[in-house]
């Protein structure tokens, strides 16, 4: 499991990556966690504490442990590395509990400008927390990777990153390289006050008397009522993203007030006034011109009125704005470090242990083949053949869906044989003169052979049926091949993609792709009993009760359909009895073909699911990139 922790944003966010699936980590029951830490007199840490929860004097509250790294002037003295280790351990522990697995690779997003000293402290903190050495990604690079995941940035082109989600806002120029981004220059846009603090001061000045102590406390918003007011201002700004007016609660006994977007725009004016000069300065520091920029990316916690327009004017490009993407940096850092952490081995250069083929290893293939042949023979032997007085066949009526199921099960038999290829050999043992082939090569050969062999067998079924009933084999060939070819196509795609499966995922993949014998046997038994009841052939001609046996056969088909199409245990437990009862109720001569076709659809869906699972392992980022592409550019 790869874990990515974003330490550079206003709140800590974390994402885990398991086989290409990105999952946000819930921290203390929330998606993000404050940076604050409480240190009690006994030296115990409590992480994820918000500023307004500052404890009494007997406890020490550290708002930003990252800011203490490398500083010797802290009062009182604290071990900043140990504080950071506590944060990392807490996040990793939450991730391990949610993913039910250990952290095998760690990525940390850090502020821009960190050098060897603070990076070394971070590595020490990870070691103290019992975590792997972290791969470090600067916040601008992670943001660029997240914002451009759906497209490509040509090598050598430049991006301007504006991070306005923290104070002070920063501008960074990045240049795209083959392995990520190179930072060319960074500059802060540093007005006198943070936007929230400036807005809080405007509110206090407009709603309190000159001698109100709240005015002094607003100048130090981390203390007393000033911190509560600042939090109320932040909440009001969040509300203004969806409405024109928002309330701000002033500390009692003062009355609440209301702010509008115009108030925010006025408070943001000092910041906006510096944008043009800041962009000009950073482009000069990076030694680039406006035409070198291929894009501008802007991130803000809450909307800053006018900032996007100022950036557009200064750069000539409309920024892509990210607002409310709490895990943007954690996800972007994972994208950049995928090659760093990714296991180098794939199925193409991996050799799994193989054993000599035993008879019991063929049990699955033998049972599936027996089910296939049984349905084929029943379809032929129960056919209603119409002949003339000259014994010329003029018409044949048999169950085409049953014949198609026989063809599909023949292809499933080929799947079972192909599944043995990576882990068994027929005879002898590999030697120096005959080196052991790679597992990926064996998988490719096995499933290509399955696609070809299963298709040929299904075609022979159709030809054999036509020969046996002495009638045109065209309709029979269409059904046997039509039901087998979708599975053959799945086998061919698996053969093409499987050599690129990561080596660590091979055992789980092999277990997943094994055909389920029980499900197929239940389906074949149900079809056999249903057809026997309708044609009054063994065992119905001996036992009687064709109606009961037909219902039992239909119920088995319903169970097999549910088990084949659905993977979740809970969904199976709910769906299988429902389909069994429903099939048993509606079964008749007119509906039995539809029930069998439903099972054929489930078999095809099973093959599609296996193919999709294989492709997800081979191309883990394709699904996410496609979703972002469909969502369009962020604005």
Residue pairs with C-beta under 8 A, 6 or more apart in sequence:
1 16
1 17
1 18
1 95
1 96
1 99
1 101
1 102
1 103
1 104
1 105
2 16
2 17
2 18
2 103
2 104
2 105
2 106
2 107
2 334
2 337
2 341
3 14
3 15
3 16
3 17
3 25
3 91
3 92
3 95
3 103
3 105
3 106
3 107
4 14
4 15
4 16
4 17
4 106
4 107
4 108
4 109
4 330
4 331
4 333
4 334
4 337
5 12
5 13
5 14
5 88
5 91
5 92
5 106
5 107
5 108
5 109
5 330
6 12
6 13
6 14
6 108
6 109
6 139
6 142
6 327
6 329
6 330
6 333
7 35
7 66
7 87
7 108
7 109
7 110
7 111
8 109
8 110
8 111
8 138
8 139
8 329
9 32
9 109
9 139
9 165
9 166
9 326
9 329
10 35
10 165
10 166
10 301
11 32
11 33
11 34
11 35
11 326
12 27
12 32
12 33
12 34
12 35
12 48
12 87
12 91
13 24
13 25
13 27
13 31
13 32
13 33
13 326
13 327
13 329
13 330
14 24
14 25
14 27
14 91
14 94
14 95
14 327
14 330
15 22
15 23
15 24
15 25
15 327
15 330
15 331
15 334
16 22
16 23
16 25
16 95
16 98
16 99
17 23
17 334
18 99
18 101
19 502
19 505
19 616
19 617
19 620
20 616
20 617
20 619
20 620
20 621
20 623
21 620
22 331
22 334
22 624
23 98
23 99
24 31
24 326
24 327
24 330
25 91
25 94
25 95
25 98
26 94
26 98
27 33
27 48
27 90
27 91
27 94
28 48
28 94
31 326
31 327
32 326
33 47
33 48
33 91
34 48
34 49
34 50
34 51
35 63
35 64
35 65
35 66
35 87
36 47
36 48
36 49
36 50
36 51
36 53
36 61
36 62
36 63
36 64
37 45
37 46
37 47
37 49
37 61
37 62
37 65
37 83
37 86
37 87
38 45
38 46
38 49
38 55
38 59
38 60
38 61
38 62
39 45
39 59
39 60
39 61
39 62
39 78
39 83
40 46
40 58
40 59
40 60
41 58
41 59
45 83
45 86
47 86
47 87
47 90
48 90
49 61
51 63
51 222
51 227
51 231
52 227
52 228
52 231
54 61
54 222
54 227
55 61
60 76
60 78
62 68
62 78
62 83
63 222
65 80
65 83
65 84
65 87
66 84
66 111
68 74
68 78
68 80
68 83
69 80
69 81
69 84
69 117
69 118
69 121
69 122
70 80
70 117
70 118
70 121
71 80
74 80
80 121
81 121
81 124
81 125
81 128
82 125
82 128
84 121
84 122
84 125
85 124
85 125
85 126
85 128
85 129
86 129
88 106
88 108
88 125
88 126
88 129
88 131
89 129
89 130
89 131
92 103
92 106
92 129
92 131
95 103
96 102
96 103
103 131
103 132
104 132
105 132
105 135
105 337
105 341
106 126
106 131
106 132
106 133
106 134
106 135
107 134
107 135
107 136
107 137
107 333
107 334
107 337
107 341
108 122
108 126
108 134
108 135
108 136
108 137
108 333
109 136
109 137
109 138
109 139
109 142
109 329
109 330
109 332
109 333
110 118
110 119
110 122
110 136
110 137
110 138
110 139
111 138
111 139
112 138
112 139
112 140
112 170
112 172
112 183
112 186
113 138
113 186
114 122
114 136
114 138
119 136
122 134
122 136
123 133
123 134
126 132
126 133
126 134
127 133
135 337
135 340
135 341
137 145
137 180
137 332
137 333
137 336
137 337
138 183
139 163
139 329
140 161
140 163
140 170
140 172
140 174
140 181
140 183
140 186
141 174
141 180
141 181
141 183
141 332
141 333
141 336
142 328
142 329
142 330
142 332
142 333
142 336
143 161
143 163
143 297
143 299
143 322
143 328
143 329
143 332
144 153
144 159
144 161
144 174
144 181
144 297
144 332
145 180
145 181
145 332
145 333
145 335
145 336
146 322
146 325
146 328
146 329
146 331
146 332
146 335
147 297
147 320
147 322
147 328
147 332
147 634
148 159
148 295
149 331
149 332
149 335
149 621
149 624
149 625
149 628
150 625
150 628
150 629
150 631
151 629
153 159
153 176
153 294
153 295
154 176
154 294
155 176
155 177
155 178
156 175
156 176
156 177
157 175
157 176
157 292
157 293
157 294
158 173
158 174
158 175
158 176
158 184
158 286
158 288
158 292
158 293
158 294
159 173
159 174
159 175
159 176
159 181
159 293
159 294
159 295
159 296
159 297
160 171
160 172
160 173
160 279
160 282
160 283
160 293
160 295
160 296
160 297
160 311
160 315
160 317
161 171
161 172
161 173
161 174
161 296
161 297
161 299
162 169
162 170
162 171
162 296
162 297
162 298
162 299
162 307
162 311
162 319
163 169
163 170
163 172
163 299
164 271
164 298
164 299
164 300
164 301
164 304
164 307
165 299
165 300
165 301
166 301
167 194
167 195
167 197
168 188
168 189
168 190
168 191
168 194
169 188
169 189
169 271
170 186
170 187
170 188
170 189
171 186
171 187
171 188
171 189
171 278
171 279
171 282
172 183
172 185
172 186
172 187
172 282
173 183
173 184
173 185
173 186
173 282
173 283
173 285
173 286
173 288
174 181
174 182
174 183
174 184
175 181
175 182
175 184
176 294
179 339
180 336
181 336
184 285
184 286
184 287
184 288
185 282
185 285
185 286
186 282
187 278
187 281
187 282
187 285
189 271
189 274
189 275
189 278
190 274
191 198
191 270
191 271
191 273
191 274
192 198
192 270
193 201
193 270
195 264
195 267
195 268
195 271
195 304
196 221
196 230
196 233
196 234
196 237
197 218
197 221
197 230
198 267
198 268
198 270
199 233
199 237
199 259
199 263
199 264
199 267
200 218
200 221
200 226
200 229
200 230
200 233
201 215
201 218
201 219
202 263
202 266
202 267
203 229
203 233
203 248
203 250
203 257
203 259
203 263
204 212
204 214
204 215
204 218
204 229
204 250
205 215
206 257
207 250
207 254
207 255
207 257
208 214
208 215
208 250
208 254
214 225
214 226
214 229
214 250
214 251
214 254
217 223
217 224
217 225
217 226
217 229
218 226
218 229
219 226
220 226
221 227
221 229
221 230
225 251
228 251
229 248
229 249
229 250
229 251
232 248
232 249
232 250
233 248
233 259
234 302
235 246
236 246
236 247
236 248
236 259
237 246
237 264
237 302
237 303
238 302
239 246
240 246
240 259
240 260
240 261
240 264
240 302
240 303
241 302
241 303
241 323
244 260
244 261
245 258
245 259
245 260
246 258
246 259
246 260
247 256
247 257
247 258
248 256
248 257
248 258
248 259
249 256
250 256
250 257
261 305
264 304
264 305
265 305
265 306
268 304
268 305
268 306
268 307
271 304
271 307
272 306
272 307
272 310
275 307
275 310
275 311
275 314
276 310
276 313
276 314
279 311
279 314
279 315
280 314
283 289
283 290
290 315
290 316
293 315
293 316
293 317
295 317
295 320
296 311
296 312
296 315
296 317
296 318
296 319
296 320
297 319
297 320
297 322
298 307
298 308
298 311
298 319
298 320
298 321
298 322
299 321
299 322
299 323
299 325
299 328
300 307
300 321
300 322
300 323
301 323
302 323
303 323
308 318
308 319
308 321
311 319
312 318
312 319
320 633
320 634
320 635
321 634
321 635
322 328
322 634
325 634
335 621
338 621
342 502
343 502
343 503
343 504
345 502
345 503
345 504
346 440
346 499
346 500
346 501
346 502
346 503
347 438
347 439
347 440
347 443
347 498
347 499
347 500
347 501
347 502
347 503
347 506
348 438
348 440
348 441
348 499
348 500
349 438
349 440
349 503
350 438
350 439
350 440
350 503
350 506
351 436
351 437
351 438
351 439
352 422
352 423
352 439
352 506
352 507
353 423
354 422
354 423
354 424
354 425
354 436
355 423
355 424
355 425
356 424
356 425
356 426
356 427
356 429
357 420
357 424
357 425
357 426
357 427
361 420
361 424
362 420
363 517
364 416
364 419
364 514
364 515
364 517
365 413
365 416
365 417
365 420
367 517
367 520
367 521
368 409
368 412
368 413
368 416
368 515
368 517
368 520
369 409
369 410
369 413
371 409
371 520
371 521
371 524
372 406
372 407
372 409
372 410
372 412
372 413
372 524
373 406
374 524
374 528
375 402
375 403
375 405
375 406
375 409
375 524
375 527
375 528
376 403
376 406
376 461
376 464
376 465
378 402
378 528
378 531
378 532
378 537
379 398
379 399
379 402
379 403
379 406
379 465
379 531
380 398
380 464
380 465
380 468
380 469
381 537
382 398
382 399
382 531
382 532
382 535
382 537
383 396
383 397
383 398
383 469
384 396
384 397
384 398
385 393
385 395
385 396
385 469
385 470
385 471
386 393
386 394
386 395
386 396
386 397
387 393
387 394
388 394
393 469
393 470
393 471
395 471
396 469
396 471
398 465
398 469
399 531
399 592
399 593
399 596
400 475
400 476
400 479
400 593
401 479
401 593
401 596
401 597
401 600
402 527
402 531
402 596
403 461
403 462
403 465
403 476
403 479
403 480
404 479
404 480
404 482
404 483
404 596
404 600
405 483
405 523
405 524
405 527
405 596
405 599
405 600
405 603
406 461
406 480
407 457
407 458
407 461
407 462
407 479
407 480
407 481
407 482
407 483
407 484
408 458
408 483
408 484
408 487
408 600
408 603
408 604
409 520
409 524
410 454
410 457
410 458
410 461
410 480
410 484
411 450
411 454
411 455
411 457
411 458
411 484
411 487
411 488
411 491
412 454
412 487
412 515
412 520
412 603
413 454
413 457
414 449
414 450
414 451
414 453
414 454
414 457
414 491
415 447
415 450
415 454
415 487
415 491
415 513
415 515
416 514
416 515
416 517
417 446
417 449
417 450
417 453
418 443
418 446
418 447
418 449
418 450
418 491
419 446
419 510
419 513
419 514
419 515
420 446
421 442
421 443
421 445
421 446
421 449
422 439
422 442
422 443
422 446
422 506
422 510
423 510
430 436
438 499
439 506
440 498
440 499
440 500
440 501
441 499
443 494
443 495
443 498
443 499
444 495
444 496
444 498
444 499
445 495
446 495
447 491
447 492
447 494
447 495
447 498
448 491
448 492
448 495
450 488
450 491
451 488
451 489
451 491
451 492
451 495
452 488
454 484
454 487
454 488
454 491
455 481
455 484
455 485
455 488
457 484
458 480
458 481
458 483
458 484
458 485
459 477
459 480
459 481
461 476
461 480
462 473
462 476
462 477
462 478
462 479
462 480
462 481
463 473
463 476
463 477
465 473
465 476
465 480
466 472
466 473
466 474
466 476
466 477
467 473
483 600
483 603
483 604
486 604
486 607
486 608
487 603
487 604
487 607
490 607
490 608
490 610
490 611
491 607
493 611
493 614
493 615
494 513
494 610
494 611
494 614
497 614
497 615
497 618
498 509
498 614
498 618
500 618
501 509
501 614
501 617
501 618
502 617
505 617
509 613
509 614
509 617
512 610
512 613
513 610
513 613
513 614
516 563
516 564
518 563
519 560
519 563
519 564
520 560
520 564
522 556
522 559
522 560
522 563
523 556
523 557
523 560
523 561
523 564
523 599
525 553
525 556
526 552
526 553
526 554
526 555
526 556
526 557
526 558
526 559
526 560
526 599
527 553
527 557
527 596
527 599
528 553
529 549
529 550
529 552
529 553
529 556
530 549
530 550
530 553
530 554
530 557
530 587
530 592
530 595
530 596
531 537
531 553
531 592
532 538
532 539
532 540
532 549
532 553
533 540
533 546
533 547
533 549
533 550
533 553
534 546
534 550
534 589
534 592
536 546
539 549
540 546
540 549
543 549
550 587
550 592
551 584
551 585
551 587
552 584
553 587
554 583
554 584
554 586
554 587
554 592
554 595
555 580
555 581
555 583
555 584
556 580
557 583
557 595
557 596
557 598
557 599
558 576
558 578
558 579
558 580
558 581
558 582
558 583
558 584
558 595
559 576
559 579
559 580
560 599
560 602
561 579
561 598
561 599
561 602
562 572
562 575
562 576
562 578
562 579
562 580
562 602
563 572
563 576
564 599
564 602
564 603
564 605
564 606
565 601
565 602
565 605
565 606
566 572
566 575
567 609
583 595
586 595
587 595
615 622
616 622
616 623
